[in-house]
Amino acid sequence: MKKVVVSTGGGDAPGLNAVIYAVVHACYRRGWEVYGSRSGYGGFLDIDEMIRLTPRDVEGIYAIGGTILGSSSKGSPFAKPIQNLAGEVQLVDMSEKIMKNYRRMGFDCHIVIGGDGSLQIAQRFSQMGMHVIGVPKTIDNDLPVTERTFGFDTAVSTATNALDKLHSTAKSHDRVMVVEVMGRDSGWIALYSGISGGADVILIPEIPFDLDSVCSKIADNELREKHYSIVVVAEGAAAKGGEVINKGRELGREDVVLGGVGEWVASEIRERTEKDTRSLVLGHLQRGGSPTTFDRLLALRFGAAAVRLVEEDMHGQMVALVSSRMVSVPLEDVVTGRKKVDLNSDKIITARDIGICFGD
Ligand code: F6P
């Protein structure tokens, strides 16, 4: 009999509950006990936040967005902001306490469902002796090795639906619509939704852009009697020459990611082309709602594969999708950076072939 704990960390992504569902069912089928740690490592810091999970507790949750466990706020348990009696905030290393409670609870393994930040933390705990299995989560699809992270397909579908709707209003008013989508370090959502949603221009962090090139695409449209244009911008896109255009970043504010590059691109287009231009930020809409069938299935496969790794006593690993199959990779191989869009990929070539401009 094994005793497994599961937690969800970082920004939520549609499919988190489906992973939890699969973990609970796969463990129960083996006669094991499963616990959920609330708010990331919350259950390791306060035992009351550790909840026993049974199939009854997870009934139907595979179809619901968000996470029944809640997610950790940003920040690491290795440097947790704690207010002292004088009201000052200090960064305290809680890792020893977490390890102590992990051992005291008698867990055999901790399944961490998370993105880059959560998996880096998991890797550090793995080095301290915690048995850890990672499950790759992020709507941004930018984790190395795995071909897909769950949540991405749902986010792309939300963004594509938004683009479909924007075409008719842009056309009615002969406007340029600039749509900012998520993707702080990579342009996966912008690329996939932009191609599928009929964008004229896609701006991604991997390709620094030149506004003259963007404006000449809009002028070309005018010449072809197409008097409206759709521009999709990933929030991490930047102009050639490295201008800082995400206002949040400029101010050093990690919490301000909205209203940045899209708004700036729209105002520049308006000034340079004199076209009536509007911008909108899809923001957290992309993280909400039910997972698509693809994401549900992927999340359920990841959850079940994670439990198989626990059974085989394979720790310090992350489950991954490679060549459409479930595999495992050492955590140390995935905490090395972000997976960027391959500029020679078929998606980029397709986009160029059908006339989409990347501003380069
Ligand atoms: O999950 C990653 C992400 O979607 C980024 O693209 C975005 O910058 C970030 O989350 C925003 O998250 P939050 O507002 O929760 O900090």
Boltz pocket constraint, residues with backbone or C-beta under 6 A from the ligand:
constraints:
  - pocket:
      binder: B
      contacts: [[A, 11], [A, 12], [A, 138], [A, 139], [A, 140], [A, 182], [A, 183], [A, 184], [A, 235], [A, 254], [A, 255], [A, 257]]
      max_distance: 6.0
